[in-house]
């Protein structure tokens, strides 16, 4: 069976690198699943879950924006603004950050600050959603 070569990188370094069966990611056009021999594609990645399937095993990651390129040689490159493994998400800190971001959005200030706060809110909501989804399964990840 044909495999995909996936590379997920953040400014801090590689988050994942390996051969996989498929990957599901949130893009600006919606959630997509990429299988072997997918058409070439370039898309903006939205904050959310990146679900990798590798040898019948699920590998969930959290990514917070970035760019995705699917090449015609079964290679996928995801350059994420930030990301982390599910087991590294601190749900309590994410909740605190969500509350802070919501408070900032309620205040009056310039457009750039508002956009930064909105992006932070989207990131923290994604972290909380993913952490809760896999909380029961963390020992299996």
N, C-alpha and C positions, 0 to 999 in steps of 0.2 A: 504494500500500500504506500502511496506517495505521502510524504510528510512535508510540512511547512517548516521553514526556518524563521523563527521569531526572535527579534531583538527588541527589548524594552529598555530604554535608557532614560535617565533623569540627569539633571545637572550634577547630582551627587555620585552618579555612576550607574552601572548596569543593574537593573531590577530583575531581569530575566533574560536568559539567552539559551536557546535550545531548539530541538526538533519537536514539533507538536502535530496533533491531528487536526485541531481547529481552534479558533479563538473568536470570542464574542466581545464586542466593544461598543460603547456609546459614542456616536458621532453626531455632528450637527444635523445630519439628515435622519437620525434615529439609530436604533440598535441594529448592528449588522453582525452576521456570523461569517467568518472567512474560512473556506474549505480549500483543499488543494486545487490547483488550476483555476483559481479565482481570476477574474479579469483585473488588469492593473487599475489601481485606484489611489487617489490622494484625498485625504479628508482631515477635517479638524476634529479632534477628540474632545468630548465633553467630560466633565468630572463624573466619575462613576466607577462601576465594576468592570474589570477586564477579566473575563473567565476563559482560562486556557484549559484545553482538554489534551492530555498527554498520556497515551497508553492506558485509556479507560480511567484515568485519575483527573479530578478537577483541581485546578490550581487558580484560586481567586486572588486577584491583586486589586488594589485601589489606585486609580490614576486620576490626576487632577488637571486635565487639559493637555493640549499638545497637538502633534501632527502624526498622521498615520500614512504610510506608503506601502501598498501592496505591489510588488514587482512581478513581472511575468515569469519569473523563474522560481515561483513558490517561496519567495522571500518576503517577509514582512518586517518593516522597521517602524517602531513607534517611539517618537521622541516626546516624552512626557514632560510637562512643566514641573511636575512632582508626582510622587507615587510611593506606595509602601505595600508590604505584604500584610495580609489580613491579620495575622497574629501579632503584628507590631502596632496595630491601631489601639490607642488608649481612648476608650469610649468616653470616659469622664472628661478628659481634656478636650476631646472633640465637642462635647456638649457645652463646655465652658466657652470655647471659641465660637460656637454657633450663637450663643446668647450675646456675646460681645459684638459679633458681626451684625446681628439684628439691631442692637442698640445704636451702633454707628449709622446704620441705614436710616434710622428715625431722626437723626440729627441733621441740621442744615449745614452744608459745607459744599465745597467745589465738586465738580463732575468727576475729576480723577479719583478723589477720595471715595466717592460713591461707587464708582466702578470697581475699585479695589475691594471695598467692603462687600459688594455683591458677589465678586469672585470668591472671596473668602467664605462667604455664607454658602455658596454652591459646593465648595470643597468640603466644608464641615458637615453639611447635610449628607453628602455622598459617604463620608467617613462613617457617620453614625449609622446610615442605612446598611452599609456593607458589614460593619462590625456586628450589628444586631442580627443580620442574616446568618452570619457564620459563627456566632457566639457559641451555639450548641455543638458545632462541629470543629471547633479550634483544636481539640485534641487529635483530630483525624487529618488535619492539614499539614 
